[in-house]
Amino acid sequence: MAYQISDACINCGACEPECPNSAISEGDPTYLINSNRCTECFGHYESSRCAEVCPVEACQKDPAHQETKEQLLAKFKKINPDKTPKTF
């Protein structure tokens, strides 16, 4: 399931540099997550970095983009063809 950024976002920018897939960008008025690039940090980290660093808990799972581990792995491989996913 991809993440999304809610209206609670205070536009601090803490999440953007944490995303290993460059899925987060500055929007107006809040940051945005590209669901086509979001793998929930699968293959990179044990948990989603954006949600961990957000001071107002604005990064939340997006129920409109539910994905299995297999789908997240396929997306990881497509975005990062030269990397081997880490397992936790």
OpenMM code with the backbone's topology and positions (N, CA, C; nanometers):
from openmm import Vec3, app, unit

residues = "MET ALA TYR GLN ILE SER ASP ALA CYS ILE ASN CYS GLY ALA CYS GLU PRO GLU CYS PRO ASN SER ALA ILE SER GLU GLY ASP PRO THR TYR LEU ILE ASN SER ASN ARG CYS THR GLU CYS PHE GLY HIS TYR GLU SER SER ARG CYS ALA GLU VAL CYS PRO VAL GLU ALA CYS GLN LYS ASP PRO ALA HIS GLN GLU THR LYS GLU GLN LEU LEU ALA LYS PHE LYS LYS ILE ASN PRO ASP LYS THR PRO LYS THR PHE".split()
positions = [
    Vec3(0.0847, -0.1160, 0.0000),
    Vec3(0.0000, 0.0000, 0.0000),
    Vec3(0.0897, 0.1230, 0.0000),
    Vec3(0.0705, 0.2095, -0.0941),
    Vec3(0.1467, 0.3337, -0.0984),
    Vec3(0.1029, 0.4247, 0.0163),
    Vec3(0.1873, 0.5182, 0.0469),
    Vec3(0.1548, 0.6178, 0.1476),
    Vec3(0.0999, 0.7427, 0.0807),
    Vec3(0.0311, 0.8227, 0.1585),
    Vec3(-0.0180, 0.9519, 0.1144),
    Vec3(0.0106, 1.0528, 0.2250),
    Vec3(0.0067, 1.1789, 0.1910),
    Vec3(0.0292, 1.2834, 0.2900),
    Vec3(-0.1019, 1.3572, 0.3102),
    Vec3(-0.1478, 1.3594, 0.4337),
    Vec3(-0.2767, 1.4192, 0.4663),
    Vec3(-0.2678, 1.5711, 0.4770),
    Vec3(-0.3830, 1.6314, 0.4952),
    Vec3(-0.3924, 1.7770, 0.5121),
    Vec3(-0.3245, 1.8242, 0.6400),
    Vec3(-0.2878, 1.7317, 0.7273),
    Vec3(-0.2188, 1.7690, 0.8516),
    Vec3(-0.0751, 1.8134, 0.8250),
    Vec3(-0.0260, 1.7925, 0.7020),
    Vec3(0.1115, 1.8277, 0.6647),
    Vec3(0.1375, 1.9757, 0.6933),
    Vec3(0.2504, 2.0016, 0.7591),
    Vec3(0.2890, 2.1402, 0.7899),
    Vec3(0.3968, 2.1899, 0.6929),
    Vec3(0.4213, 2.1121, 0.5869),
    Vec3(0.5135, 2.1519, 0.4811),
    Vec3(0.6557, 2.1729, 0.5325),
    Vec3(0.6977, 2.0889, 0.6274),
    Vec3(0.8309, 2.1048, 0.6872),
    Vec3(0.9405, 2.0453, 0.6001),
    Vec3(0.9052, 1.9497, 0.5143),
    Vec3(1.0035, 1.8900, 0.4251),
    Vec3(1.0856, 1.7768, 0.4831),
    Vec3(1.0562, 1.7340, 0.6038),
    Vec3(1.1348, 1.6273, 0.6675),
    Vec3(1.1257, 1.4954, 0.5907),
    Vec3(1.0149, 1.4703, 0.5270),
    Vec3(0.9924, 1.3425, 0.4599),
    Vec3(1.0658, 1.3294, 0.3266),
    Vec3(1.0761, 1.4358, 0.2520),
    Vec3(1.1289, 1.4289, 0.1150),
    Vec3(1.2674, 1.3644, 0.1050),
    Vec3(1.3666, 1.4082, 0.1813),
    Vec3(1.4992, 1.3470, 0.1671),
    Vec3(1.5073, 1.2037, 0.2206),
    Vec3(1.4087, 1.1606, 0.2958),
    Vec3(1.4091, 1.0257, 0.3531),
    Vec3(1.3628, 0.9197, 0.2538),
    Vec3(1.2946, 0.9605, 0.1489),
    Vec3(1.2364, 0.8643, 0.0546),
    Vec3(1.3436, 0.8086, -0.0389),
    Vec3(1.3691, 0.6772, -0.0335),
    Vec3(1.4732, 0.6176, -0.1176),
    Vec3(1.4336, 0.6072, -0.2647),
    Vec3(1.3060, 0.6267, -0.2947),
    Vec3(1.2575, 0.6148, -0.4321),
    Vec3(1.2232, 0.7487, -0.4961),
    Vec3(1.2535, 0.8578, -0.4273),
    Vec3(1.2196, 0.9922, -0.4765),
    Vec3(1.0710, 1.0040, -0.5112),
    Vec3(0.9877, 0.9465, -0.4264),
    Vec3(0.8436, 0.9492, -0.4493),
    Vec3(0.7772, 1.0731, -0.3906),
    Vec3(0.8487, 1.1473, -0.3074),
    Vec3(0.7905, 1.2622, -0.2382),
    Vec3(0.8403, 1.3904, -0.3021),
    Vec3(0.7454, 1.4808, -0.3266),
    Vec3(0.7809, 1.6102, -0.3840),
    Vec3(0.6989, 1.7197, -0.3167),
    Vec3(0.7501, 1.8402, -0.3279),
    Vec3(0.6816, 1.9546, -0.2682),
    Vec3(0.5611, 1.9905, -0.3545),
    Vec3(0.4474, 1.9986, -0.2900),
    Vec3(0.3259, 2.0379, -0.3591),
    Vec3(0.2785, 2.1715, -0.3041),
    Vec3(0.1583, 2.2082, -0.3373),
    Vec3(0.1018, 2.3333, -0.2884),
    Vec3(-0.0354, 2.3031, -0.2327),
    Vec3(-0.0584, 2.3077, -0.1073),
    Vec3(0.0263, 2.3615, -0.0017),
    Vec3(0.1047, 2.2553, 0.0754),
    Vec3(0.0846, 2.1279, 0.0440),
    Vec3(0.1531, 2.0231, 0.1197),
    Vec3(0.2388, 1.9369, 0.0274),
    Vec3(0.3238, 1.8548, 0.0865),
    Vec3(0.4034, 1.7602, 0.0091),
    Vec3(0.3128, 1.6507, -0.0458),
    Vec3(0.3587, 1.5855, -0.1523),
    Vec3(0.2816, 1.4818, -0.2200),
    Vec3(0.3651, 1.3553, -0.2338),
    Vec3(0.2982, 1.2408, -0.2367),
    Vec3(0.3659, 1.1137, -0.2604),
    Vec3(0.3128, 1.0549, -0.3905),
    Vec3(0.4041, 1.0229, -0.4809),
    Vec3(0.3686, 0.9592, -0.6070),
    Vec3(0.3495, 0.8104, -0.5783),
    Vec3(0.2268, 0.7636, -0.5868),
    Vec3(0.1969, 0.6237, -0.5525),
    Vec3(0.2650, 0.5257, -0.6473),
    Vec3(0.3015, 0.5685, -0.7674),
    Vec3(0.3713, 0.4805, -0.8616),
    Vec3(0.5161, 0.4566, -0.8207),
    Vec3(0.5710, 0.5414, -0.7349),
    Vec3(0.7098, 0.5269, -0.6899),
    Vec3(0.7205, 0.4824, -0.5441),
    Vec3(0.6114, 0.4899, -0.4688),
    Vec3(0.6143, 0.4546, -0.3266),
    Vec3(0.6078, 0.3030, -0.3088),
    Vec3(0.7093, 0.2491, -0.2417),
    Vec3(0.7130, 0.1054, -0.2110),
    Vec3(0.7029, 0.0815, -0.0607),
    Vec3(0.6589, 0.1841, 0.0134),
    Vec3(0.6557, 0.1765, 0.1596),
    Vec3(0.7966, 0.1521, 0.2143),
    Vec3(0.8963, 0.1890, 0.1386),
    Vec3(1.0380, 0.1664, 0.1693),
    Vec3(1.0744, 0.0183, 0.1653),
    Vec3(0.9849, -0.0651, 0.1131),
    Vec3(1.0102, -0.2081, 0.0989),
    Vec3(1.1382, -0.2282, 0.0187),
    Vec3(1.2267, -0.3124, 0.0681),
    Vec3(1.3522, -0.3397, 0.0023),
    Vec3(1.4649, -0.2473, 0.0451),
    Vec3(1.4304, -0.1349, 0.1064),
    Vec3(1.5294, -0.0382, 0.1524),
    Vec3(1.5415, -0.0386, 0.3049),
    Vec3(1.4265, -0.0295, 0.3709),
    Vec3(1.4217, -0.0176, 0.5169),
    Vec3(1.3169, -0.1124, 0.5729),
    Vec3(1.3224, -0.1319, 0.7012),
    Vec3(1.2265, -0.2204, 0.7675),
    Vec3(1.0881, -0.1576, 0.7789),
    Vec3(1.0835, -0.0250, 0.7796),
    Vec3(0.9560, 0.0452, 0.7892),
    Vec3(0.9607, 0.1723, 0.7049),
    Vec3(0.8478, 0.2346, 0.6886),
    Vec3(0.8369, 0.3533, 0.6035),
    Vec3(0.8996, 0.4748, 0.6706),
    Vec3(1.0038, 0.5272, 0.6084),
    Vec3(1.0800, 0.6382, 0.6657),
    Vec3(0.9974, 0.7665, 0.6746),
    Vec3(0.9138, 0.7951, 0.5758),
    Vec3(0.8382, 0.9201, 0.5793),
    Vec3(0.7490, 0.9260, 0.7031),
    Vec3(0.6838, 0.8160, 0.7335),
    Vec3(0.5964, 0.8114, 0.8501),
    Vec3(0.6759, 0.8246, 0.9795),
    Vec3(0.7970, 0.7698, 0.9803),
    Vec3(0.8800, 0.7762, 1.1004),
    Vec3(0.9288, 0.9170, 1.1313),
    Vec3(0.9599, 0.9945, 1.0281),
    Vec3(1.0177, 1.1274, 1.0517),
    Vec3(0.9145, 1.2398, 1.0557),
    Vec3(0.7932, 1.2149, 1.0150),
    Vec3(0.6912, 1.3202, 1.0104),
    Vec3(0.6529, 1.3637, 1.1518),
    Vec3(0.6714, 1.4927, 1.1834),
    Vec3(0.6421, 1.5390, 1.3191),
    Vec3(0.4929, 1.5505, 1.3518),
    Vec3(0.4072, 1.5444, 1.2486),
    Vec3(0.2633, 1.5595, 1.2729),
    Vec3(0.1825, 1.4388, 1.2252),
    Vec3(0.2515, 1.3287, 1.1954),
    Vec3(0.1874, 1.2043, 1.1521),
    Vec3(0.0994, 1.2228, 1.0285),
    Vec3(0.1467, 1.3046, 0.9342),
    Vec3(0.0704, 1.3294, 0.8118),
    Vec3(0.0905, 1.2202, 0.7069),
    Vec3(0.1966, 1.1428, 0.7173),
    Vec3(0.2230, 1.0336, 0.6226),
    Vec3(0.1485, 0.9102, 0.6695),
    Vec3(0.0512, 0.8703, 0.5882),
    Vec3(-0.0372, 0.7596, 0.6259),
    Vec3(-0.0548, 0.6663, 0.5081),
    Vec3(-0.0872, 0.5411, 0.5370),
    Vec3(-0.1139, 0.4458, 0.4293),
    Vec3(-0.2357, 0.4924, 0.3499),
    Vec3(-0.2263, 0.4775, 0.2184),
    Vec3(-0.3320, 0.5202, 0.1270),
    Vec3(-0.4201, 0.4003, 0.0926),
    Vec3(-0.5421, 0.3962, 0.1442),
    Vec3(-0.6287, 0.2806, 0.1185),
    Vec3(-0.6659, 0.2641, -0.0291),
    Vec3(-0.6467, 0.3671, -0.1091),
    Vec3(-0.6774, 0.3595, -0.2518),
    Vec3(-0.5663, 0.2887, -0.3299),
    Vec3(-0.4522, 0.2638, -0.2664),
    Vec3(-0.3390, 0.2000, -0.3331),
    Vec3(-0.2849, 0.0839, -0.2494),
    Vec3(-0.3659, -0.0181, -0.2309),
    Vec3(-0.3239, -0.1352, -0.1549),
    Vec3(-0.2435, -0.2281, -0.2444),
    Vec3(-0.1298, -0.2757, -0.1908),
    Vec3(-0.0425, -0.3639, -0.2675),
    Vec3(0.0098, -0.4756, -0.1785),
    Vec3(0.0308, -0.5903, -0.2408),
    Vec3(0.0881, -0.7037, -0.1690),
    Vec3(0.2399, -0.6872, -0.1633),
    Vec3(0.3054, -0.7698, -0.0839),
    Vec3(0.4519, -0.7684, -0.0780),
    Vec3(0.5109, -0.8002, -0.2158),
    Vec3(0.4461, -0.8891, -0.2890),
    Vec3(0.4932, -0.9243, -0.4221),
    Vec3(0.4850, -0.8047, -0.5166),
    Vec3(0.3765, -0.7283, -0.5070),
    Vec3(0.3625, -0.6094, -0.5905),
    Vec3(0.4643, -0.5023, -0.5517),
    Vec3(0.4890, -0.4877, -0.4217),
    Vec3(0.5889, -0.3912, -0.3766),
    Vec3(0.7280, -0.4321, -0.4242),
    Vec3(0.7580, -0.5627, -0.4216),
    Vec3(0.8864, -0.6116, -0.4694),
    Vec3(0.9020, -0.5839, -0.6191),
    Vec3(0.7979, -0.6081, -0.6959),
    Vec3(0.8028, -0.5819, -0.8404),
    Vec3(0.8256, -0.4331, -0.8668),
    Vec3(0.7597, -0.3479, -0.7899),
    Vec3(0.7777, -0.2039, -0.8053),
    Vec3(0.9193, -0.1637, -0.7658),
    Vec3(0.9714, -0.2209, -0.6571),
    Vec3(1.1089, -0.1952, -0.6149),
    Vec3(1.2056, -0.2285, -0.7284),
    Vec3(1.1902, -0.3456, -0.7881),
    Vec3(1.2803, -0.3901, -0.8946),
    Vec3(1.2711, -0.3004, -1.0178),
    Vec3(1.1521, -0.2512, -1.0465),
    Vec3(1.1335, -0.1628, -1.1618),
    Vec3(1.2016, -0.0277, -1.1376),
    Vec3(1.1872, 0.0258, -1.0169),
    Vec3(1.2445, 0.1559, -0.9832),
    Vec3(1.3950, 0.1467, -0.9613),
    Vec3(1.4397, 0.0343, -0.9071),
    Vec3(1.5807, 0.0155, -0.8700),
    Vec3(1.6380, -0.1094, -0.9379),
    Vec3(1.6510, -0.1095, -1.0698),
    Vec3(1.6911, -0.2313, -1.1397),
    Vec3(1.8316, -0.2823, -1.1042),
    Vec3(1.9165, -0.1960, -1.0540),
    Vec3(2.0534, -0.2356, -1.0220),
    Vec3(2.0748, -0.2672, -0.8750),
    Vec3(1.9673, -0.2692, -0.7959),
    Vec3(1.9802, -0.2935, -0.6515),
    Vec3(1.9153, -0.4259, -0.6143),
    Vec3(1.9675, -0.4839, -0.5094),
    Vec3(1.9082, -0.6044, -0.4520),
    Vec3(1.8296, -0.5607, -0.3291),
    Vec3(1.7028, -0.5994, -0.3202),
    Vec3(1.6251, -0.5576, -0.2030),
    Vec3(1.6771, -0.6198, -0.0736),
    Vec3(1.6792, -0.5412, 0.0310),
    Vec3(1.7173, -0.5906, 0.1620),
    Vec3(1.5994, -0.6663, 0.2218),
    Vec3(1.6301, -0.7681, 0.2997),
    Vec3(1.5247, -0.8416, 0.3703),
    Vec3(1.5405, -0.8195, 0.5191),
    Vec3(1.4290, -0.8105, 0.5856),
    Vec3(1.4291, -0.7839, 0.7299),
    Vec3(1.3516, -0.8890, 0.8028),
] * unit.nanometer
topology = app.Topology()
chain = topology.addChain("A")
for resn in residues:
    res = topology.addResidue(resn, chain)
    for name in ("N", "CA", "C"):
        topology.addAtom(name, app.Element.getBySymbol(name[0]), res)
